[in-house]
Amino acid sequence: MADADIATPDIAVALPTMRVSYEEGTLSEAELADTWHQQLQSWLDDAIRAGAPEPNAMVLATANAEGMPSSRTVLMKGLDERGVVFFTNYTSTKSHDLMATRFASATFPWYSLHRQATVRGTVEKVSQAETKTYWASRPRGSQLGAWASPQSIVVRDRGTLENALANVERRFADAEEVPVPPHWGGWRIRPEVVEFWQGRRDRMHDRLRFRLNRDGWTVERVGP
């Protein structure tokens, strides 16, 4: 307790002064790609070239039927004109939220580039064929983990998880290929709004977004 009491004032003093001056780049309407997915791919490519950690990581936000929000980091595993795709357990909290509301938002936080991109829209499950194709690319250990993990369900201890994994390893020990669990698959966010944020000096950031309307996509600038 004594150490915590000593550390707390230092943290309280430091937090208000913690800031970064964003001077890495700009974003103008002329620089945007023709479509939101081309622009997102371009920025993803930049993040990969810059060595950003987990460049395809995105913070996925959902809400349950009562409006209680939750967020977590997942990995984007598909990107095209239809939307962005990630894979998960269909019995997880995020999947329950998505089945209840059919909406999601995902933000790509490329801190080192002073950039972020946010995708908002409706969701749909991907086809079984798409799920099987991605599943086949996963390491065997990740496949076994998907069978063993009761995602988002309270477990007694770590040993419970280890025992579950051991049971799954024995179950598929002689199987050349591990099948896709019936409770596992992909979700696609079909964007209605995609915003690209570029940090600028004096907090006068560039924010350009693609918005879908009945006539197609339009581009608009919003205040920082």
N, C-alpha and C positions, 0 to 999 in steps of 0.2 A: 504493500500500500504506500509505503514511504517513497519508493521509486516513482510510482504513478503520480503521486501528489507533486513531486518535483518536476516531472516531465510535462504535466498539463499546462502550466503557465507559458512555457516555451512554445508549445504548439499553438496556443491561443494567440500569442504575439505574432508568430510566423505566418499563419494562414492568411490574414488580410493583405500581407505584402507579397504573397506568392503569385507571380504573374510572368508571362512570357510575351515579348514583343514579336508579333507575327510579321515577318518581313521576307518570307520565302517566295511569294509569288502573287499573282493577280488572276482574276477570272472575269473575262468580258464575254459579252454575247457572241462576239466574233470568234472567240476561241472554242465555243461549244461545238461538239459533234452534232450531226443531224438528228440523232435519236438519243434518248436517255440511256439505252443499254450500250450504245457505242461509247458514250461519254463515261459511263461507269466502268466499262472495260478498259478504256484509256487510262483512267485514274488508278485502276487496279494494277495495270501494267507498270505504271509509274511507281507504285508502292512496292511492287516486286523488284524492280530494278534498283530501288533505293535501299533494299534490304530491310524493309519494315517487317517487324515480327508478325507472323500470322496475318498476312495482308488480306486474306479472305475471311477473317473473323468479323462478325457483325453482332451488335447488341440487339437482340430480338425482344421487343416489348409486346406484351399481350395483356388482356384483361378478361376476368371471368364474367359470368352472367350478371353478377352484382356490381360490376364496375371496378373491382379491386385489381389494380395493375400489378404486373410482375415483369422482371426483365432478367436476361441471362445472355451470355455470349455463346453463339453457335457458329459453325463454319458454313459459308456459302459453298455449295457443290455444283451449282448450275446457274448459268446466266445466258439469257437470250431475249428476244423480243417479247416473249410471254411473261417473263419475270425472273425472280431469283429463287433458287431452290436450296433447301437444307433438309437433312434427314434426322429422324428421331424416333423415339418410342411413341406409339400412338396412345399409350396409357399414361403418358407423362402429363404434368400440370400444363405445360405449354400446349399440348395437343387438346386437352380438355377445354382450355380457353379458346383455342381456334375453332373447335367444333361448336362452341357455344355462341361465339360472336361473328366468326368468319372474317375478322379483320386483324391486321398486324402491322407493326412498324419495325424497320431494321435500320440501324445506323452503323456505318463503317468508320471507325475512328482512327484515321491515319495521322496520329499525333506528330510524328517526326516530319511530316510534310505540311503541317498546319492546315490539314484538310479533313473534311468529313463529307459523307454522302448519306442521305436518308431516303429510304424507300417506304412508302405507305400505300396500303391498298387491301383488297380482298385476298382470301387464301383459298387454295384448293389442294387436294391430295394429288400427287403425281401418279402416273399410270404404274401398274405393276411392272411393266417392261422397263420403265425408267429406273424403278427401284432395284430390279434385278441387275441391271447393268452397273449401277453404282455399287451395289452390294458386292459384286464380283471383284471390284477394284480394292476393296477394304482388306487390310491385313487379317489373317486368320484370328489373331488374338482379339481384334476389335469385333469380329463377327461373333466369337464366343462370348465376349462381354455383353453384346446386345441381347443374347439369349439369357444370360445369367442375371442381368441387372433389373430389379423391380423399380424402374425409374420413378422418382418422386414419392415412393412409398416408404414409410418409416420402417427401418430395420433395427434389430436389437443391438448389433455391434458389427465391427469390421469382419469378425469371424464368420458371420452369417453370409456376407458377400463372398468371402473366400471359399466357403463351402459350396455355395451355389455355383461358382465358377468351376470348382473341381468336379462337381456333378455333371456340368455341361461338357467339360473336357472328356470325361469318361463316356458320356452319351455319344459324342461324335468322334471318338478316338479312331474308329475304323472308316470314317467317312472321308472320301477324298475332297468333297466340297461340302461346306456348311450351308444349309438352306437358309433362305430369308425367314426370320420369325414372322408369324402371322400378325403380330402386334407392332410391326416396325415398318417404316416407310418414309416417303418424302412429302414435304409440303412446298408449294409454290406460292410466293407472294406476287399477285398480279397488280402492278403499281397503278395508282391513280394520281399520285404525286411523287416526284423524285427530285430532291433538292441537293444541289452541290454547293458546299460552303468552303470558301478559301479565306483563311485568316489574313487580316491586313493590319497595318499599323494604326494605333489609336482606336482600336476596336471598331474601325470602319470597314468591317468585313464585306467580302463579296458573297452574295447569296443569290444564286440563279436556280430556278426550278422549272421542271417540265410538269405541266398540269394537263390531265386528260379531260376533255369535254366532249360534247356530242359531235363536234366537228373535227375531232382529232386532238393532237397534242399542241399546246402552245407553251411558249417560254416567257417567264416573267421574272423580274428582279424584285426582291423584297428587301426591306430595311434590315440592317444588322442588329 
